[in-house]
Amino acid sequence: DHRNAAAEQIFPLDMAPNSVDDNYDGCTKEMANLVKTKYLEKEMSDSPEFKKSWQ
C-alpha cells in the first residue's frame, strides 16, 4: 500500500468549494487549446525525451 510510504499525514483530495481551481472554471476549452498549441509544443522542443514519449 502506497500510504505506508508517507512520512507525513495524508490529506485526501476532494471537491472542496472555493478552492484555487475554481478560478479556472469555464475555460476548459481555452486551456485545452493552449496545452495543444503552446505548452505541449514548448515542452517537446525543450526535451527530446519528452517529445519521444509523446510521439
N, C-alpha and C positions, 0 to 999 in steps of 0.2 A: 504494500500500500504506500503510495507516494506521500501520504500525510505523515508517515513515520519519519521521513527525512527532514521535515520542517523543524527548525530550531526555535522558531517564534510561534506566537499564537496564530492560528489560521482564521482568516476573515473570509467567509463565503461571499461570493458575488451575488447580487440580487438586482432587481429592477427598482432601485431606490429613486423616489421622486426628488426633483431639484438637484440632480447630480450634474457633474460637469458636462456630460454628453448631451444633456438637454439643450445646451446652447446650439447644437448642430441639428436639431430636429427640423425636418423639412428640406434638407439639402442633400439627400441621399444620391439623387441622380447627378447633381453637380459634382459631388465628391467622387463618385464612381468614374465620371468622365475625367476629372483631374488625375486620378490614380492611373488611368489607362494612358492618357496623353502627355502627362508631365512627370509624375513621380516614378512610375514604373520604368519609363524610358531613361530617366536620370540614374536610377539605381542600376539598371542593366549596363549603362555606359560607364558607370563608375566601378563595376565589379564584374569581370569576366565569369567568375564562378557563379554569381547570382544570375547572370544572363543565361548561362548554360543550363541552369536548373529550371528556367522558365521556358526554354525552347523545346 
